[in-house]
Amino acid sequence: MLKKYQYNCVNPKDEGELECIIANERSISWKRFMENVDKKEIKEIEDSLGIPLKNEQCASFHKSVTPEGKEVYYFEHSNIEYIFY
């Protein structure tokens, strides 16, 4: 099941959850990230940012877990984390 966009770090649902996600992250490739998230939602975020993320040098892609163990994917761009689960 593809992961859906939930929130970004500017407006987190739960600061403790976000801290756990960031603390337990591991870097992944763009390809692996895209295999696991809703592509339509990525397109909407790219449109709002005005850039394609695939070749963006300032973007990084990650996999992690919530405190409850739920699998999470996120990308970071301009020091803002965009969380998907």
Biopython code that builds the backbone (N, CA, C, O; Angstrom):
import numpy as np
from Bio.PDB.StructureBuilder import StructureBuilder

atoms = [
    (1, "MET", "N", (0.837, -1.177, 0.000)),
    (1, "MET", "CA", (0.000, 0.000, 0.000)),
    (1, "MET", "C", (0.885, 1.245, 0.000)),
    (1, "MET", "O", (1.787, 1.377, 0.827)),
    (2, "LEU", "N", (0.620, 2.149, -0.931)),
    (2, "LEU", "CA", (1.418, 3.370, -1.021)),
    (2, "LEU", "C", (1.137, 4.291, 0.159)),
    (2, "LEU", "O", (0.001, 4.423, 0.613)),
    (3, "LYS", "N", (2.184, 4.913, 0.633)),
    (3, "LYS", "CA", (2.074, 5.827, 1.767)),
    (3, "LYS", "C", (1.525, 7.173, 1.297)),
    (3, "LYS", "O", (1.867, 7.655, 0.217)),
    (4, "LYS", "N", (0.670, 7.767, 2.125)),
    (4, "LYS", "CA", (0.033, 9.054, 1.833)),
    (4, "LYS", "C", (0.705, 10.152, 2.648)),
    (4, "LYS", "O", (1.183, 9.924, 3.760)),
    (5, "TYR", "N", (0.730, 11.344, 2.068)),
    (5, "TYR", "CA", (1.286, 12.501, 2.765)),
    (5, "TYR", "C", (0.467, 12.796, 4.012)),
    (5, "TYR", "O", (-0.763, 12.824, 3.962)),
    (6, "GLN", "N", (1.145, 13.013, 5.124)),
    (6, "GLN", "CA", (0.478, 13.273, 6.397)),
    (6, "GLN", "C", (0.679, 14.701, 6.896)),
    (6, "GLN", "O", (-0.280, 15.377, 7.267)),
    (7, "TYR", "N", (1.928, 15.155, 6.902)),
    (7, "TYR", "CA", (2.222, 16.493, 7.419)),
    (7, "TYR", "C", (3.672, 16.835, 7.132)),
    (7, "TYR", "O", (4.439, 15.994, 6.664)),
    (8, "ASN", "N", (4.043, 18.085, 7.417)),
    (8, "ASN", "CA", (5.462, 18.450, 7.375)),
    (8, "ASN", "C", (5.859, 18.965, 8.748)),
    (8, "ASN", "O", (5.008, 19.174, 9.613)),
    (9, "CYS", "N", (7.147, 19.168, 8.940)),
    (9, "CYS", "CA", (7.647, 19.511, 10.265)),
    (9, "CYS", "C", (7.249, 20.917, 10.710)),
    (9, "CYS", "O", (7.373, 21.245, 11.890)),
    (10, "VAL", "N", (6.780, 21.741, 9.797)),
    (10, "VAL", "CA", (6.317, 23.082, 10.169)),
    (10, "VAL", "C", (5.008, 22.976, 10.950)),
    (10, "VAL", "O", (4.759, 23.764, 11.862)),
    (11, "ASN", "N", (4.168, 21.991, 10.586)),
    (11, "ASN", "CA", (2.879, 21.760, 11.242)),
    (11, "ASN", "C", (2.741, 20.279, 11.612)),
    (11, "ASN", "O", (1.892, 19.584, 11.054)),
    (12, "PRO", "N", (3.565, 19.789, 12.546)),
    (12, "PRO", "CA", (3.521, 18.360, 12.862)),
    (12, "PRO", "C", (2.236, 17.970, 13.581)),
    (12, "PRO", "O", (1.661, 18.760, 14.330)),
    (13, "LYS", "N", (1.796, 16.735, 13.340)),
    (13, "LYS", "CA", (0.650, 16.202, 14.086)),
    (13, "LYS", "C", (1.031, 16.003, 15.545)),
    (13, "LYS", "O", (0.232, 16.245, 16.450)),
    (14, "ASP", "N", (2.267, 15.556, 15.758)),
    (14, "ASP", "CA", (2.742, 15.233, 17.102)),
    (14, "ASP", "C", (4.258, 15.412, 17.098)),
    (14, "ASP", "O", (4.955, 14.715, 16.361)),
    (15, "GLU", "N", (4.770, 16.321, 17.897)),
    (15, "GLU", "CA", (6.210, 16.595, 17.901)),
    (15, "GLU", "C", (7.024, 15.384, 18.348)),
    (15, "GLU", "O", (8.114, 15.149, 17.827)),
    (16, "GLY", "N", (6.510, 14.617, 19.300)),
    (16, "GLY", "CA", (7.213, 13.413, 19.749)),
    (16, "GLY", "C", (7.328, 12.391, 18.636)),
    (16, "GLY", "O", (8.366, 11.748, 18.478)),
    (17, "GLU", "N", (6.247, 12.238, 17.855)),
    (17, "GLU", "CA", (6.284, 11.315, 16.719)),
    (17, "GLU", "C", (7.333, 11.769, 15.711)),
    (17, "GLU", "O", (8.130, 10.960, 15.235)),
    (18, "LEU", "N", (7.334, 13.045, 15.388)),
    (18, "LEU", "CA", (8.299, 13.579, 14.421)),
    (18, "LEU", "C", (9.731, 13.377, 14.914)),
    (18, "LEU", "O", (10.602, 12.993, 14.134)),
    (19, "GLU", "N", (9.982, 13.627, 16.179)),
    (19, "GLU", "CA", (11.325, 13.421, 16.730)),
    (19, "GLU", "C", (11.748, 11.964, 16.608)),
    (19, "GLU", "O", (12.899, 11.680, 16.276)),
    (20, "CYS", "N", (10.835, 11.043, 16.872)),
    (20, "CYS", "CA", (11.132, 9.607, 16.736)),
    (20, "CYS", "C", (11.449, 9.255, 15.292)),
    (20, "CYS", "O", (12.402, 8.524, 15.021)),
    (21, "ILE", "N", (10.651, 9.773, 14.367)),
    (21, "ILE", "CA", (10.863, 9.498, 12.941)),
    (21, "ILE", "C", (12.256, 9.952, 12.516)),
    (21, "ILE", "O", (12.984, 9.207, 11.858)),
    (22, "ILE", "N", (12.621, 11.162, 12.889)),
    (22, "ILE", "CA", (13.922, 11.708, 12.491)),
    (22, "ILE", "C", (15.063, 10.940, 13.171)),
    (22, "ILE", "O", (16.090, 10.674, 12.547)),
    (23, "ALA", "N", (14.884, 10.586, 14.435)),
    (23, "ALA", "CA", (15.936, 9.874, 15.174)),
    (23, "ALA", "C", (16.195, 8.475, 14.626)),
    (23, "ALA", "O", (17.299, 7.949, 14.767)),
    (24, "ASN", "N", (15.192, 7.871, 14.005)),
    (24, "ASN", "CA", (15.324, 6.482, 13.536)),
    (24, "ASN", "C", (15.434, 6.357, 12.020)),
    (24, "ASN", "O", (15.260, 5.267, 11.476)),
    (25, "GLU", "N", (15.715, 7.439, 11.348)),
    (25, "GLU", "CA", (15.748, 7.427, 9.884)),
    (25, "GLU", "C", (16.971, 6.718, 9.340)),
    (25, "GLU", "O", (18.010, 6.604, 9.989)),
    (26, "ARG", "N", (16.794, 6.243, 8.108)),
    (26, "ARG", "CA", (17.944, 5.806, 7.317)),
    (26, "ARG", "C", (17.725, 6.312, 5.899)),
    (26, "ARG", "O", (16.600, 6.320, 5.400)),
    (27, "SER", "N", (18.785, 6.726, 5.268)),
    (27, "SER", "CA", (18.708, 7.291, 3.923)),
    (27, "SER", "C", (18.384, 6.208, 2.906)),
    (27, "SER", "O", (18.853, 5.074, 3.010)),
    (28, "ILE", "N", (17.575, 6.578, 1.924)),
    (28, "ILE", "CA", (17.213, 5.668, 0.836)),
    (28, "ILE", "C", (17.327, 6.436, -0.478)),
    (28, "ILE", "O", (17.513, 7.653, -0.489)),
    (29, "SER", "N", (17.215, 5.714, -1.564)),
    (29, "SER", "CA", (17.293, 6.332, -2.893)),
    (29, "SER", "C", (15.953, 6.961, -3.275)),
    (29, "SER", "O", (14.907, 6.634, -2.716)),
    (30, "TRP", "N", (16.021, 7.867, -4.239)),
    (30, "TRP", "CA", (14.810, 8.460, -4.825)),
    (30, "TRP", "C", (13.889, 7.347, -5.332)),
    (30, "TRP", "O", (12.681, 7.374, -5.099)),
    (31, "LYS", "N", (14.475, 6.370, -6.028)),
    (31, "LYS", "CA", (13.688, 5.275, -6.597)),
    (31, "LYS", "C", (12.939, 4.508, -5.516)),
    (31, "LYS", "O", (11.746, 4.241, -5.659)),
    (32, "ARG", "N", (13.619, 4.155, -4.449)),
    (32, "ARG", "CA", (12.959, 3.420, -3.350)),
    (32, "ARG", "C", (11.871, 4.262, -2.713)),
    (32, "ARG", "O", (10.796, 3.754, -2.395)),
    (33, "PHE", "N", (12.140, 5.541, -2.526)),
    (33, "PHE", "CA", (11.130, 6.450, -1.979)),
    (33, "PHE", "C", (9.885, 6.450, -2.857)),
    (33, "PHE", "O", (8.769, 6.307, -2.358)),
    (34, "MET", "N", (10.076, 6.611, -4.164)),
    (34, "MET", "CA", (8.950, 6.697, -5.095)),
    (34, "MET", "C", (8.181, 5.388, -5.220)),
    (34, "MET", "O", (6.993, 5.404, -5.542)),
    (35, "GLU", "N", (8.832, 4.260, -4.972)),
    (35, "GLU", "CA", (8.140, 2.963, -4.999)),
    (35, "GLU", "C", (7.143, 2.827, -3.848)),
    (35, "GLU", "O", (6.268, 1.962, -3.886)),
    (36, "ASN", "N", (7.270, 3.669, -2.833)),
    (36, "ASN", "CA", (6.498, 3.492, -1.608)),
    (36, "ASN", "C", (5.543, 4.620, -1.257)),
    (36, "ASN", "O", (4.810, 4.520, -0.273)),
    (37, "VAL", "N", (5.536, 5.703, -2.049)),
    (37, "VAL", "CA", (4.646, 6.829, -1.740)),
    (37, "VAL", "C", (3.696, 7.101, -2.902)),
    (37, "VAL", "O", (3.947, 6.694, -4.036)),
    (38, "ASP", "N", (2.617, 7.788, -2.605)),
    (38, "ASP", "CA", (1.610, 8.151, -3.599)),
    (38, "ASP", "C", (2.198, 9.195, -4.558)),
    (38, "ASP", "O", (2.508, 10.317, -4.158)),
    (39, "LYS", "N", (2.343, 8.808, -5.817)),
    (39, "LYS", "CA", (2.977, 9.682, -6.808)),
    (39, "LYS", "C", (2.174, 10.946, -7.090)),
    (39, "LYS", "O", (2.753, 11.998, -7.363)),
    (40, "LYS", "N", (0.861, 10.856, -7.028)),
    (40, "LYS", "CA", (0.018, 12.038, -7.235)),
    (40, "LYS", "C", (0.295, 13.081, -6.156)),
    (40, "LYS", "O", (0.359, 14.276, -6.443)),
    (41, "GLU", "N", (0.454, 12.633, -4.935)),
    (41, "GLU", "CA", (0.738, 13.566, -3.849)),
    (41, "GLU", "C", (2.133, 14.181, -3.992)),
    (41, "GLU", "O", (2.329, 15.356, -3.680)),
    (42, "ILE", "N", (3.093, 13.396, -4.460)),
    (42, "ILE", "CA", (4.434, 13.945, -4.712)),
    (42, "ILE", "C", (4.345, 15.026, -5.787)),
    (42, "ILE", "O", (4.956, 16.086, -5.649)),
    (43, "LYS", "N", (3.599, 14.770, -6.842)),
    (43, "LYS", "CA", (3.437, 15.750, -7.922)),
    (43, "LYS", "C", (2.839, 17.043, -7.389)),
    (43, "LYS", "O", (3.276, 18.129, -7.770)),
    (44, "GLU", "N", (1.853, 16.941, -6.521)),
    (44, "GLU", "CA", (1.236, 18.135, -5.935)),
    (44, "GLU", "C", (2.241, 18.920, -5.095)),
    (44, "GLU", "O", (2.275, 20.149, -5.149)),
    (45, "ILE", "N", (3.051, 18.215, -4.326)),
    (45, "ILE", "CA", (4.070, 18.892, -3.514)),
    (45, "ILE", "C", (5.116, 19.528, -4.415)),
    (45, "ILE", "O", (5.520, 20.668, -4.185)),
    (46, "GLU", "N", (5.560, 18.800, -5.442)),
    (46, "GLU", "CA", (6.530, 19.377, -6.385)),
    (46, "GLU", "C", (5.968, 20.638, -7.034)),
    (46, "GLU", "O", (6.680, 21.631, -7.181)),
    (47, "ASP", "N", (4.709, 20.602, -7.420)),
    (47, "ASP", "CA", (4.087, 21.785, -8.024)),
    (47, "ASP", "C", (4.073, 22.954, -7.050)),
    (47, "ASP", "O", (4.328, 24.092, -7.444)),
    (48, "SER", "N", (3.776, 22.683, -5.777)),
    (48, "SER", "CA", (3.746, 23.765, -4.789)),
    (48, "SER", "C", (5.143, 24.318, -4.501)),
    (48, "SER", "O", (5.301, 25.506, -4.219)),
    (49, "LEU", "N", (6.161, 23.443, -4.576)),
    (49, "LEU", "CA", (7.544, 23.891, -4.364)),
    (49, "LEU", "C", (8.132, 24.532, -5.624)),
    (49, "LEU", "O", (9.081, 25.313, -5.553)),
    (50, "GLY", "N", (7.556, 24.188, -6.769)),
    (50, "GLY", "CA", (8.055, 24.718, -8.034)),
    (50, "GLY", "C", (9.283, 24.009, -8.566)),
    (50, "GLY", "O", (10.002, 24.560, -9.400)),
    (51, "ILE", "N", (9.539, 22.777, -8.092)),
    (51, "ILE", "CA", (10.716, 22.026, -8.529)),
    (51, "ILE", "C", (10.411, 20.534, -8.604)),
    (51, "ILE", "O", (9.589, 20.035, -7.835)),
    (52, "PRO", "N", (11.060, 19.812, -9.519)),
    (52, "PRO", "CA", (10.983, 18.346, -9.470)),
    (52, "PRO", "C", (12.012, 17.837, -8.445)),
    (52, "PRO", "O", (13.169, 18.256, -8.466)),
    (53, "LEU", "N", (11.601, 16.964, -7.580)),
    (53, "LEU", "CA", (12.495, 16.491, -6.513)),
    (53, "LEU", "C", (13.558, 15.521, -6.988)),
    (53, "LEU", "O", (14.617, 15.414, -6.370)),
    (54, "LYS", "N", (13.295, 14.814, -8.074)),
    (54, "LYS", "CA", (14.209, 13.755, -8.514)),
    (54, "LYS", "C", (15.648, 14.241, -8.661)),
    (54, "LYS", "O", (16.580, 13.559, -8.233)),
    (55, "ASN", "N", (15.830, 15.386, -9.250)),
    (55, "ASN", "CA", (17.182, 15.889, -9.502)),
    (55, "ASN", "C", (17.565, 17.038, -8.577)),
    (55, "ASN", "O", (18.573, 17.706, -8.808)),
    (56, "GLU", "N", (16.787, 17.271, -7.551)),
    (56, "GLU", "CA", (17.054, 18.370, -6.620)),
    (56, "GLU", "C", (18.188, 17.981, -5.675)),
    (56, "GLU", "O", (18.061, 17.043, -4.889)),
    (57, "GLN", "N", (19.282, 18.703, -5.760)),
    (57, "GLN", "CA", (20.458, 18.385, -4.942)),
    (57, "GLN", "C", (20.227, 18.635, -3.455)),
    (57, "GLN", "O", (20.912, 18.055, -2.613)),
    (58, "CYS", "N", (19.272, 19.488, -3.135)),
    (58, "CYS", "CA", (19.005, 19.821, -1.730)),
    (58, "CYS", "C", (17.927, 18.929, -1.117)),
    (58, "CYS", "O", (17.478, 19.197, -0.002)),
    (59, "ALA", "N", (17.506, 17.892, -1.805)),
    (59, "ALA", "CA", (16.501, 16.969, -1.272)),
    (59, "ALA", "C", (17.167, 15.654, -0.876)),
    (59, "ALA", "O", (18.086, 15.181, -1.543)),
    (60, "SER", "N", (16.686, 15.077, 0.219)),
    (60, "SER", "CA", (17.142, 13.758, 0.634)),
    (60, "SER", "C", (15.916, 12.913, 0.977)),
    (60, "SER", "O", (14.856, 13.445, 1.309)),
    (61, "PHE", "N", (16.072, 11.604, 0.895)),
    (61, "PHE", "CA", (14.944, 10.675, 1.023)),
    (61, "PHE", "C", (15.251, 9.663, 2.111)),
    (61, "PHE", "O", (16.382, 9.196, 2.239)),
    (62, "HIS", "N", (14.211, 9.320, 2.910)),
    (62, "HIS", "CA", (14.436, 8.543, 4.124)),
    (62, "HIS", "C", (13.305, 7.558, 4.395)),
    (62, "HIS", "O", (12.174, 7.734, 3.942)),
    (63, "LYS", "N", (13.649, 6.518, 5.148)),
    (63, "LYS", "CA", (12.688, 5.553, 5.668)),
    (63, "LYS", "C", (12.861, 5.547, 7.181)),
    (63, "LYS", "O", (13.975, 5.686, 7.687)),
    (64, "SER", "N", (11.750, 5.384, 7.902)),
    (64, "SER", "CA", (11.829, 5.371, 9.357)),
    (64, "SER", "C", (10.595, 4.686, 9.929)),
    (64, "SER", "O", (9.866, 3.996, 9.217)),
    (65, "VAL", "N", (10.373, 4.887, 11.222)),
    (65, "VAL", "CA", (9.208, 4.347, 11.917)),
    (65, "VAL", "C", (8.670, 5.369, 12.913)),
    (65, "VAL", "O", (9.395, 6.243, 13.388)),
    (66, "THR", "N", (7.370, 5.237, 13.219)),
    (66, "THR", "CA", (6.762, 6.026, 14.279)),
    (66, "THR", "C", (7.055, 5.351, 15.616)),
    (66, "THR", "O", (7.581, 4.238, 15.629)),
    (67, "PRO", "N", (6.733, 5.987, 16.739)),
    (67, "PRO", "CA", (6.929, 5.330, 18.038)),
    (67, "PRO", "C", (6.172, 3.994, 18.149)),
    (67, "PRO", "O", (6.585, 3.104, 18.892)),
    (68, "GLU", "N", (5.066, 3.864, 17.408)),
    (68, "GLU", "CA", (4.276, 2.627, 17.421)),
    (68, "GLU", "C", (4.810, 1.577, 16.449)),
    (68, "GLU", "O", (4.280, 0.468, 16.389)),
    (69, "GLY", "N", (5.852, 1.912, 15.689)),
    (69, "GLY", "CA", (6.437, 0.969, 14.746)),
    (69, "GLY", "C", (5.863, 1.032, 13.346)),
    (69, "GLY", "O", (6.180, 0.180, 12.515)),
    (70, "LYS", "N", (5.028, 2.018, 13.065)),
    (70, "LYS", "CA", (4.454, 2.177, 11.720)),
    (70, "LYS", "C", (5.547, 2.639, 10.755)),
    (70, "LYS", "O", (6.301, 3.563, 11.059)),
    (71, "GLU", "N", (5.625, 1.994, 9.599)),
    (71, "GLU", "CA", (6.619, 2.338, 8.582)),
    (71, "GLU", "C", (6.314, 3.716, 7.990)),
    (71, "GLU", "O", (5.171, 4.033, 7.661)),
    (72, "VAL", "N", (7.359, 4.515, 7.865)),
    (72, "VAL", "CA", (7.240, 5.899, 7.408)),
    (72, "VAL", "C", (8.293, 6.166, 6.343)),
    (72, "VAL", "O", (9.422, 5.684, 6.435)),
    (73, "TYR", "N", (7.914, 6.933, 5.340)),
    (73, "TYR", "CA", (8.868, 7.461, 4.362)),
    (73, "TYR", "C", (8.764, 8.968, 4.416)),
    (73, "TYR", "O", (7.686, 9.519, 4.637)),
    (74, "TYR", "N", (9.893, 9.636, 4.211)),
    (74, "TYR", "CA", (9.832, 11.093, 4.145)),
    (74, "TYR", "C", (10.962, 11.622, 3.294)),
    (74, "TYR", "O", (11.978, 10.966, 3.065)),
    (75, "PHE", "N", (10.736, 12.840, 2.836)),
    (75, "PHE", "CA", (11.834, 13.531, 2.175)),
    (75, "PHE", "C", (12.060, 14.843, 2.891)),
    (75, "PHE", "O", (11.152, 15.412, 3.497)),
    (76, "GLU", "N", (13.296, 15.308, 2.806)),
    (76, "GLU", "CA", (13.663, 16.585, 3.399)),
    (76, "GLU", "C", (14.108, 17.510, 2.274)),
    (76, "GLU", "O", (14.900, 17.137, 1.408)),
    (77, "HIS", "N", (13.577, 18.718, 2.313)),
    (77, "HIS", "CA", (13.967, 19.747, 1.352)),
    (77, "HIS", "C", (13.958, 21.077, 2.083)),
    (77, "HIS", "O", (12.974, 21.426, 2.734)),
    (78, "SER", "N", (15.049, 21.818, 1.977)),
    (78, "SER", "CA", (15.184, 23.113, 2.665)),
    (78, "SER", "C", (14.912, 22.982, 4.155)),
    (78, "SER", "O", (14.250, 23.829, 4.755)),
    (79, "ASN", "N", (15.438, 21.897, 4.753)),
    (79, "ASN", "CA", (15.303, 21.618, 6.175)),
    (79, "ASN", "C", (13.858, 21.430, 6.631)),
    (79, "ASN", "O", (13.547, 21.641, 7.803)),
    (80, "ILE", "N", (12.984, 21.038, 5.723)),
    (80, "ILE", "CA", (11.596, 20.711, 6.064)),
    (80, "ILE", "C", (11.366, 19.254, 5.704)),
    (80, "ILE", "O", (11.611, 18.836, 4.573)),
    (81, "GLU", "N", (10.894, 18.486, 6.676)),
    (81, "GLU", "CA", (10.587, 17.079, 6.454)),
    (81, "GLU", "C", (9.122, 16.940, 6.040)),
    (81, "GLU", "O", (8.239, 17.544, 6.649)),
    (82, "TYR", "N", (8.871, 16.141, 5.002)),
    (82, "TYR", "CA", (7.529, 15.863, 4.490)),
    (82, "TYR", "C", (7.268, 14.391, 4.755)),
    (82, "TYR", "O", (7.908, 13.530, 4.151)),
    (83, "ILE", "N", (6.330, 14.089, 5.656)),
    (83, "ILE", "CA", (6.121, 12.758, 6.194)),
    (83, "ILE", "C", (4.977, 12.038, 5.471)),
    (83, "ILE", "O", (3.911, 12.606, 5.235)),
    (84, "PHE", "N", (5.232, 10.766, 5.126)),
    (84, "PHE", "CA", (4.238, 9.915, 4.449)),
    (84, "PHE", "C", (4.084, 8.619, 5.229)),
    (84, "PHE", "O", (5.076, 7.969, 5.560)),
    (85, "TYR", "N", (2.841, 8.239, 5.524)),
    (85, "TYR", "CA", (2.552, 6.896, 6.061)),
    (85, "TYR", "C", (1.114, 6.521, 5.823)),
    (85, "TYR", "O", (0.689, 5.431, 6.205)),
]
sb = StructureBuilder()
sb.init_structure("model")
sb.init_model(0)
sb.init_chain("A")
sb.init_seg("    ")
for serial, (resi, resn, name, xyz) in enumerate(atoms, 1):
    if name == "N":
        sb.init_residue(resn, " ", resi, " ")
    sb.init_atom(name, np.array(xyz, "f"), 0.0, 1.0, " ", f" {name:<3s}", serial, name[0])
structure = sb.get_structure()
